[in-house]
Amino acid sequence: MIARAARQCSKRLALGALLLCVAGASAGCAKPPVVSLTTGPRDYTPADYEDVYERWTREEEDFAWGRMTDVLRVTATFESWEFRWAYVVRYAEDHSLVPDARDEMLRATLDDAASNHRFFVTLAGDQFRESNLAGRGSAWRVLLISPDGSQSEPIDLERIRRPTAAQQVYFPSVTTYREVFRLVFPATREDGSAAIPVGADHVILRFTGARGRVDLRWDLQP
């Protein structure tokens, strides 16, 4: 009976692993779109927000096959110039902002886009305390990686303990099972170099540590 139970357990594990592989292969078929960091006016309506959100959002995970569990699952939205424009248009419509207030909000966020690369991040790990990126016990180092391999560290890392109604609606990866953060990287490093050089064909947001690594990649139009 023990041998039979062991065989059944092995079959279940094998089936689970196969299903995970199939799911991963299916997900890999839908390659994320190439996006652009070009600035300039956008002609968006509130209904365009979901499409823009999808273009600028990436999700990946690190899976420990030996323990059959997720080590870390991360979703991040790059708050680019394009994303910010679409966000303000949607936010202004939902909150009935008058044109002057909407335009001021747009000017402020676009000015910030020239100085900072911002990411809205939600994540879940198998070790809850280690998943708090802002905590002393965090197992993860976060880096922004340019095509030549140079790295930038965040200048601000804010843990959002109680996401607002707007954050829950505009960032659907926010759930009660995930930690939520805002990450800020300088557009220009202390040595004067650009965190994302002009003509870069991609940028990577990396979560790395002793337990594993997750890379979120945005392919860019040079």
Secondary structure as the mmCIF struct_conf table of DSSP 4:
data_model
#
loop_
_struct_conf.conf_type_id
_struct_conf.id
_struct_conf.beg_label_comp_id
_struct_conf.beg_label_asym_id
_struct_conf.beg_label_seq_id
_struct_conf.end_label_comp_id
_struct_conf.end_label_asym_id
_struct_conf.end_label_seq_id
HELX_RH_AL_P HELX_RH_AL_P1 ILE A 2 CYS A 29
BEND BEND1 ALA A 30 ALA A 30
HELX_LH_PP_P HELX_LH_PP_P1 LYS A 31 VAL A 34
STRN STRN1 VAL A 35 VAL A 35
BEND BEND2 GLY A 40 GLY A 40
HELX_RH_3T_P HELX_RH_3T_P1 PRO A 46 ASP A 48
HELX_RH_AL_P HELX_RH_AL_P2 TYR A 49 ARG A 55
TURN_TY1_P TURN_TY1_P1 TRP A 56 TRP A 56
STRN STRN2 THR A 57 ALA A 64
TURN_TY1_P TURN_TY1_P2 TRP A 65 MET A 68
STRN STRN3 THR A 69 PHE A 78
HELX_RH_AL_P HELX_RH_AL_P3 TRP A 81 ASP A 94
TURN_TY1_P TURN_TY1_P3 HIS A 95 SER A 96
HELX_RH_AL_P HELX_RH_AL_P4 PRO A 99 ALA A 113
TURN_TY1_P TURN_TY1_P4 ALA A 114 SER A 115
STRN STRN4 ASN A 116 GLY A 125
BEND BEND3 ASP A 126 GLN A 127
TURN_TY1_P TURN_TY1_P5 PHE A 128 PHE A 128
HELX_RH_3T_P HELX_RH_3T_P2 ARG A 129 SER A 131
TURN_TY1_P TURN_TY1_P6 LEU A 133 ALA A 134
BEND BEND4 GLY A 135 GLY A 135
TURN_TY1_P TURN_TY1_P7 ARG A 136 GLY A 137
STRN STRN5 ARG A 141 ILE A 145
TURN_TY1_P TURN_TY1_P8 PRO A 147 ASP A 148
BEND BEND5 GLY A 149 GLY A 149
STRN STRN6 GLN A 151 SER A 152
BEND BEND6 ILE A 155 ILE A 155
STRN STRN7 ASP A 156 ARG A 159
BEND BEND7 ARG A 161 ARG A 162
HELX_RH_AL_P HELX_RH_AL_P5 ALA A 165 TYR A 170
TURN_TY1_P TURN_TY1_P9 PRO A 172 SER A 173
TURN_TY1_P TURN_TY1_P10 THR A 176 TYR A 177
BEND BEND8 ARG A 178 ARG A 178
STRN STRN8 GLU A 179 PRO A 186
BEND BEND9 ALA A 187 ALA A 187
STRN STRN9 THR A 188 THR A 188
TURN_TY1_P TURN_TY1_P11 GLU A 190 ASP A 191
BEND BEND10 GLY A 192 GLY A 192
STRN STRN10 ALA A 194 ALA A 194
BEND BEND11 ALA A 195 ILE A 196
TURN_TY1_P TURN_TY1_P12 VAL A 198 GLY A 199
BEND BEND12 ASP A 201 ASP A 201
STRN STRN11 HIS A 202 GLY A 209
TURN_TY1_P TURN_TY1_P13 ALA A 210 ARG A 211
STRN STRN12 GLY A 212 ASP A 219
STRN STRN13 LEU A 220 LEU A 220
#
